[in-house]
Amino acid sequence: MYAGYRLLKKKPLTQLMNELADKNTSVKRQHTILSKINNRLFLNGKSISTSYIRNFHSNGRTKLAIFYDICNENNIEPTPEVCKRLLGYDESKFRNEWRERHLSAASSKDSTSLSQKSELPKSDFKMKKGQKVVYMSALMAERHPAVCKQLTDILNRHNIPFAFLKGTKDIWCRDYMPVQTPSGKLIQFKYDPSYLRDRKYSESRSNVRYVDQLNGLTPEFSEINLDGGNVVMFGCKAIITDRIFSENPDWDKEKLVSELSRLLECEIIIVPAYKVEYDFTGHADGMIRFVDNNTVLVNNLDQDFKYMKEAMIKALEKANLTYINFPWFEHKIKGNNEHAIGIYLNYLEVDDLIVMPVFGVPGNKDAEALAKLKEVFPNKTIETIDYNEIALCGGILNCTTWTYIN
């Protein structure tokens, strides 16, 4: 039994698909093969449902017909990668038909859904060419209406237009939306973070190609696996944590940095990420933010782990960046180790406005952070917002917003 399993595990997926379509393969064996295919597909965030596997019968269909059925019945997009893994080639005709059909259906569903719910908050200002617009997932207004209204009221008060993204599956739009370069190009990175590969996240992971198309965006696509929350930019500099290397194990590190520099039109500055057990995302936007081209804010290194303090100082010195320690605090909540309460640096910055989260904990931490931010940015307007409801879910302001120069 074990030897048979090892043999099956080593077979390419294309070979398993051939066996699945073979008329001599028993139904029981077909179910076993589908389970193995599913286990290996799921590593890339795709999933064949248990009920589909249990009720499957090839019925003499060809491999291509079975492939169509698997994708259609399990809502698996036939990307070039999926096509090549299962068929051995890119089935572009079916891929294009699938996208058109699903975009049309989703657009209709979104329209119906929105009409049945209260209207989304409206921006008081029309988007102008060259103006920065703040986008949020439409799910923010649906799931967190009070917090969303507080934020949109602030944006309206400061003449900053905002809009909502259709077709998203979670509120953390910074991570899955494209990154805009200094010249204005949009780079859409592969969205396959290791921390979302658990089966429980399969229904809450946004399909970036689908979201881009549904919202009228035409970015340049890259196969580099990178979350937008791990890119902190200013001018022609971009800070990314070294989690980028473990997320792209097939890349040579120097070539990876070089390609990122080319795509983002920036000098790439690599800083250390926390160990996975302390910060499962490894993102930069909760650790460091630019003040200007030569200065950054960092969570007070004197309160940090020794390994982080030493590695961060070394990385900043190498990049000729001066750092300013910024207040933060660790807040223990029983049963919730993934919250973001205490991280003030994950603020929203739009032109001359900064919206900083406050947490209302005992002591003067909120006041201390606000005073420091005003000291560092004397010419900017600072607004505060109670964002605890979102912070308890694992992110804060920068995570739930995506800024785009129209």
N, C-alpha and C positions, 0 to 999 in steps of 0.2 A: 504493500500500500504506500509506504513512505517513498520507496524508489520510484513508483509510478507518479506520485505527486511531484517529485523533483524533476522528472522528465517533462511532465506537463508544464511546470513552471518555467522551464527553459525555452519552451517553444515560442517563436515569434507570434505576435498577435495575428498576423496575416495567415499563418499556418493554422492557428486555432479557428479562424474564420472559415478557412477551407474545409476543415473537419466538421464545423458546424453545418455547412451546406451539403456535406456528403450524404447521399441517400442511405448509406449503410450505417450511419451513426444513430444509435438508439436515442430515444427521447430523454432517458435518464442521463446519458452521456452529454447530450446537448445542454441540459441544465447545468451539469458540472462545468462544461466549457464556458458557458455564459457567466457563471460565478467567477471563474478564473479571469476572464476578460474584464469583468466589472472590478475585481480587486486591483487590477493593474491600471485600469482607466482612472480609478478614483484617486490615484496618486497625483493626477493632474486636475482634480476637482470635478470629474465627470462621474455620473452614477447611473447604473441601470437598476430599476426598482426591483425589489424582491418579488412582488406579484407578477411582474413581467417575466422574470426568470422562471418562476414556478409554473406559469401557464404557457411557456414558449413551446412551439413546435415548428420546425422548419418547413414542413409541408411541401418539400421538394423545391423550395425557392432557391434562386441563385444567391451567391454571396452578396452581390450588389443589392438585391432586393431585401435581403436580411439586414444589411447595413442601413438602408433607407428606413426600414421598420424600427430598428433599434434607436436611431436618431429621432424619428418622428414621435414614437410612443414614449420616449423618456426625456424629451426636450433637451437633447444633447446636440449642440451646434456642431455641424460637420466642418470644423476648421481644417485648414491644410494639415495640421499636425494629427488630428483625429483620423482624417482620411488616409494619410500615409501609414499610420500605425495599424489600422484595421484592414485597409484595402491594398496598401503598398503603393498607392498613387493618389494624387489630388483629384477628387471628383468635383471639379469647379462648377459644373452645371447645377448639380444638386445643391451644392453649398449656396450658390446665389439664389436659387429658388427658395431654399429654406429660410434664408435671411429675409427676403421680401415678404414671405408669408407670415413669419413671426413678427416682423416689424409692423406690418399692417394690423395683425391681430392685437398686438400689444398696444398700439396707438389707440385702437378702438376701445380696448379694455380700460386704458388710462383715462380716456375721455369720459366713459361711462362712470368709472369709479369717482372721478373728481366731481361729476355732476351730482352724485348721490351724497357727497360730503360737503361740509362748509367750504367756501371758497378759500383759496390760498391767499395769504397777505399780499397786498398790492404795493408795488414800488410807486412812490410819488413822482419819480423822475424817469424820463425816457432814456434809453441807452443811446449814447452818442459815439460816433466813431472815435477810437483812441481813448475812450474812457474805461476805467476799471470797474468791472461789475462783480458783485459778490453772488455766487451761486450756492445754493443748498439743495440737498435732496428733498423732493416733495414729501418724503417720509418724515422729515423733521416737523413739518406743519401738521402732519397727520398724527404722529406719535407723541410729539411734545409741543402742542399748540401754544401753551402759555409762554414757554421759554422762547419759542420761535417768534412770537409776537413781540416780546421784549427786545430781541435782537433786531428785528425788522423796524421797530419803532426808532431804535437808535440810528440805524442806517438812514431812514427817512429824515430824521432830524438833522443829519449832516449831509444831505443831498447826495447820498451814495446809492445808485441803482442796484437792485438785487433781482434775482429770478430763481426759479426752482427747476431742478433737473428731473426729467421723466425717465422711467424705466429702471430706476436704481433699486437695489435690494437691501441696502442698509444706509445709515445716515452719514457714514465716514467718507464723504465724497472726495476729500483731499487725497486719499490713498489711491483710488481707482481712476480718477480723472487725469487727463494729460498734463504734462508739465510744459509751461510756456517759456520759450527761450528769450534771450535779450532782443533778438530780431523779430519776435512775435510768433515764431513757428510753434506748433503744438507737437510734442513728442508723447505718444502713447506707449508706455512701457507695458510689458507683460505683467498681468496682475495674478500672481500665483504665490502669495506669501506662505511660508511654511506654517505659520501659526493658524492658517485657515484651512489646512488640509484635512483636519479631523472631519469625519462624516457628518457631525452635527451642524457644520457650517455650510453644507452643500446647498441649502435652499436660501442662504442669506449672503451669497457672494455675487456681486454684480458682474455681469458680462460686459466688459469694457467696449468691445466692438459694437454690441447692441446699443449700449447707452450713448456712445458717440454718434451713431447713425440716427438714433431716435431724437437726439438734440441738435442735429444739423452740424456736427463737427467732423472735420476731415483731417485728422492728425496724421503724422508720419508714425508708422508702427515699428516698434523695436522688440526683439525677442529677449532683451535683457529683463530679468525679473526684478522690479523695483517699485516700491510704493511711493506715491507723491509725498507722504508724510515723512519720508526719509530724505527729502531734498529741501534744504534751506538755502535760498538764493538771495543774492544782492549784487546788482550790476552784473559783472561777468565772473562771479565767484559762486560756487555751489558746494555746500557742506553736506556730506553723506557719511553715515556711520559705516564701520567695517562689517556690519551685517550684510552688506551688499555682496561680500565674497562668499559667505556660506549660502546665500540665496542663489548664487550662480556658480556652482562648483565646477562646471565644465570649462569655465573661462580662466585663462591665465590672468593673474591680477593686474599686471601692467597693461595688457591689452584691453582689459575691461575698463580700467580708468581712462585709457586713451580714447576708447569708443564713447564713453560717457562724456568726455570733454568735447568730442566732435559733435555729438548729438545735441548737447545742452549749450554749446558755444561758450563754455565756461572753464575756468580753472577749477579742477576738482580737488577738494580738501577732504581727506579721510580722517574722521575722528573715531574714537573707540565707542562701541555700543556696550550697554550693560549686559551682563550675563543673562541668558535666556530666562533663568528662574526668577530674575528680578524684574526684567522688562521683556515680555515675550515678543513685542513688535520690533524692538531695536531701532526705533525711529529717532531722527535728529530733532524734530520740531518740538519735542518736549524737553530738550536738553540745552539747546543753543539757538540764539537768534542774532542777526546782525544789527548793529547800531549804525555803522557806516562801513566803508570799504575796508577799514583797517581794525575795526573794533567789534567785539561780540559780547553778548550777555550769556552767561552760563549759570546753571543752578549752582549755588554757593559750593565751591569745591572743598571748602574747609569742613563742610558737613558730610562730604561724600566718602565712598570707599577709597582706601589708599590706592588700589590699583587703577581706579577711574581717575582720581586726581592726578596721579603721575602720568598716566597715558594721555589724558586730555591736555595737560600743560605741554607735554612733548609735541603733540600734534599741532597745537596752536603756535608754538614757537617755530616749528618747521614751516608753517604757512605765514609767518610774520604777522600774526594777529594778536592784538592786545585783548585781554579779557577783563570783564567786570563781573564780579560775583553778584548774583541776584537771589533774593529770598525764595525759599521753598521750604516745605515741611513734609514729613512723613506722617500719614494719618492711618491708624489701624482701624479697620472695620471688620468685625467678625463675619466670616463667610464670604468676604469680597476682597480678594487679593489683587484684582485687576482694575480697580477704580483709579481715577486720575486726580483725586482731590489733593491739593497741595502744590500743583504744578502751575504756577502763574505764567511761565514762559510760553505756554501754548495759547497765547493771545491772538486776536485777529488784528492785523495791521493793513489798513487800506489808505494809501496816500498819507494825509496828515492826521488820520484818526487811528487810535489804538483802542480796542475794546478788550479790557482785561477781566478775567474771571475773578470773582471773590467767593469765599467759601463759608464765611460766617462762623468760623471755629473760635473757641475761647482764646483770648490773648489779642495781641495787636498785629498778627501776621498780615492780615489784609491791608491794614494801614501802612505797614512797613513796606510791603510790595508796591503799593500805590505811590508812596513818597519816593521810592527809588526810581520808579518808572518816570515820574515827573522830573526827577533830577537828571536822568539820562536823556530824556526827550523833552527839553523845555519848550520847544516850538511846536509840539504836537498836542492835539486834544486827546485827553484820556477819559474814556467812559468805563464804568464798571458794570458787571452783570452777574447776578446769581446764576451760575451754570451747574449747580450741584446735581440737578436731575440728569444732565448729560454726563457729567464727570463720573457718576456712579456706574455708568455703562462702559467706561474705559477710555474716554477721550474728552477733549474740551473744544475750544473755539476754532483753532486752526484746523483741527481734524474734521469739523463739520461744515467747513466752508471751502469754496474753491474760487479764487480770484482770477479773473480773465480780462485782459485788455481787449476790448471789442474791436 
